[in-house]
Amino acid sequence: MRILYRMRSAKPLTEQGKSWDTVYRDLQRGIISGQYRPRERLVEDEIIARTGATRHAVRRAFDELERLGLAIRQPNKGVQVRDYSIAEIEELYDIRECLEMRAASRFSRPASEELVARLTDIATRHREASRTQHFADVFSLNNAFHETLYRAAGNQQLADAIIHYTFATHPIRTRAFPNEELREIAITEHFAMIEAIARGEGVALGEIIRTHIQRPKEFYLKATYIQSAL
C-alpha cells in the first residue's frame, strides 16, 4: 500500500490556490471560447481574487499566454488579449500561405504508413475533442496535427518558421473555434490532407491547406467588421 506523506508546514491543498498551469488553461479556454474578447484587459488582481492563485502564478500564466501569441503586454496597459489590424492580418496570412504551400510541395511521394497513422490518430482525437466541445484540446491537438505534418516535410527551418507564424495567428484562428460548422469543415480538411500525403499529392495538399488557413481569417475579419459596426 502506497502512503503519501505531507510535511507539517505545508498548507492543505484547498489553501494553496491554483497552479500557474491551471490559471493558464482557464484563461486559454476563456480566450478560445470568446469569453475574453480581442483587446480586453486581463486584470491581475481580478484573476487572483477569482482563482485564489498567487500573483507569481498569475504572472507565469500571462507569460505562457504571451509566448503562445494569445495575449500581449502593452506599456501602461498591462496584459490584454491579442488583436491585429486588418493590414497586419493580411500580411501574416500572406507569409503563412507562402510557407505552408512550400512545405506542401515537398510531399511529392507517398508518406510512410507510420506518418499516416500518427496524423490519423491526432486528427481522430481532434475530431472527438471538437464534437465534445473541449476547446483547449481542440487547440492543442490542432497545433500537434500541423506541427507533425510540417516537421515531416523534411525542412526543419521551414517547419520552425511555419510554427512561429502559426503562433502569431492563434488569436485569429481560435476566434472560429466556437463555430461548429467551421470546426466540422476543419475536421474534414484534416483527413483530406492525410489522404493527399498518403498518395504523395503535394499539389492537392497545397490547395487544401490554402483554403484551410484562409477560412478562420475570413471569419475573424467578418466578426471584427460586424463588431466595429455596432
N, C-alpha and C positions, 0 to 999 in steps of 0.2 A: 504494500500500500504506500503510495507516494504522499508524503506530508510536506506541506508548504509552510515555511516559517516566515514571520514578518518581524522586522526589528521594532522594538518598543517605541522608538522615536518616530516611526513612520506614521503618517496620518491615515485614517481609514480612506479607502478608495473614493467614497462618496464626498470626501472633503478635499480631494486633491484637484478637482476640476478636470476639464478636458485637456488631452494632449494637443500639441500643435497640429498633429496629423488629423485628429478628429475635427478640430476647428477648420482646418484647411478643406477637408472633404465636405463639411457643412456649407462653407462659403462657395466652394466649387459647384455644388449642387444648386445653390441659390442663383449663381450666375448663369449656369447652363439652362435652368428651368425658366429663367426670366424673372425670378423674384427680385433680383438686383438688376437694374437697367443700366445701359451704357451711360457713362459719366456719373453714375451715382456714387457718392462717397461711402466708403466702408469705415464707419466710425469706431475707433479702437475701444473707447470706453463703453459704448453700447454693446459691443460684442463680448467684452469681458463680463458685463452685467448679465447678459443673456446666457452665456455658456458656463460662467464660473471659471474660465481658463485664466491663467496668469497672463500678465502683459507680455512677458517673453514668448509665451506660446502663441499669442495672437500675432505678434510681430513676425515670428517664424512662419506662421501660416501666410501672412502677407508676402513674405519673401518667396514662398513657393508659388503663390498666385502670380506674382510678378515674373518669376522665372518661366512660367508656362504661357505668359502673354495674356492672362485673363485680367490682370489689374496693372495699374501704373501709378507710380509716386509722382505727385505734382508739387512743385515748390509752394509752400504756404497753403496747400490744399489737402495734404495728406494722401491717402491711398484711395483710388477710385476705380470703378470698373472701366476697362479699356474701351476706347471708342476711336474711330478713324473718320477723317473727312472722305468725301466721295473720291477725290483725286488720289488720296493715299490708298484707298481700297482698290481702285483700278490699277495702280502701279504695282501693288503687292500681288494681285492676281495675274498680271502680265508676266511677272517673274515666275510665279508658281507654274503657270501654264508652260512656259519655255522649259523649265527644269524638268517637270514631270513628263512632258511629251518626249524629252530627250531620253529620260530613263525608260520610258515605254518602248522606244525604238530599239533598245538593247535586247529585248525579248524576241529575237528572230528565230530562235529554236525552241522546241517544246521544253517546258520546265521539267525538273525532276519530280518524280512521284512524291518524294519527301516534302518538297516545297508546296506542291499542290495540296497535300494532306494537311500541312501546317496552316496554310491560308484558309482551307476549308473549315478547319477546327475553329479558328479565330472568327471567321465570318458566321459560323453557326452560333457561337456564343454571343456574338454581337447581335444577331437576329433575336435571340432569346431575351437578351437584356433590353432591346428596343421594345419588344412586344409586352414585356412586363414593366416597362417604363422605369427601369433602373438607369437613369441618365448618366450617373457617374461611371457606370460600367460601359455604357454606350460610348462615352467619351474616351475611356482608356482603351477599350477593345478596337475602336475605330483607329486610334493612333497606332496601336500594335499591328493592325492589318496593313496599314500603308507603310509603316516602317519596315515590316518584314518583306513586303513586296519590293520596295525600293532598294533595300540592302541586297536583295537577290539580283539586282540589275548589274552588279559587278563593278560599280564605281563608287567607292565609299565616300569620296569627297562630294560627289554629286548627291548621294543619299543624305549626307550631313547638311548640305545646302537646302535640300527639299524639306528636311525636318525643321531647319531653322525658320523657313518661311511658313511652314505649316503652323508652327508655334505662334508666329506673329499674327496669323489669321484665326486663332482659336476663338476670340470673341465674335467674329463674323460667322464662323462655321457653326458654333454652338447655338446661335440665335434660332436656328431652324430645328433644333432637337425636339422641342415640344410638338412640332407639327408631324402628326402620324403619317400623312401621305408622303411627305418628303423623306421620312425615315424608311418607309417601305420601298421607295424608289432607290434609296441608297443601298439597301439590302440587296435588291435585285442587281444593281450595278456591281456590287462586290462579287457576287457569284459569276456575273458575266466576265469580270476581269480574270477570275480564276480559270474560266473556260478558255479565254483568249491566250493566257500564258501556257496553259496545258497544250494548246495546239501550236504554240510558237507564232502567234499572230500579233506582232508588235504594233502594226498599223491599226488594227481593230482595237487593241488595248488602248492606244493613244486616243482614239475617238471617244471611247467610254470614259476615260479619265478626264478629257476636256469638258464634257457635259457634267460629269460628276462633281468637279470642283467649282464649276460656274454656278450651279443651281443654288447652293447656300448663299453665294454672294448676291445673286439676284433677289433672293428672299430678303436678305438683310437690307439691301438698298430700298426695296419696296416698303418694308416695315418702317425704315427710318424716314422715308418720304411721307408716309401716312402720318407718323407720329409728329413730324415737324409741321404738318399742315393743320393739325388740330389746335 
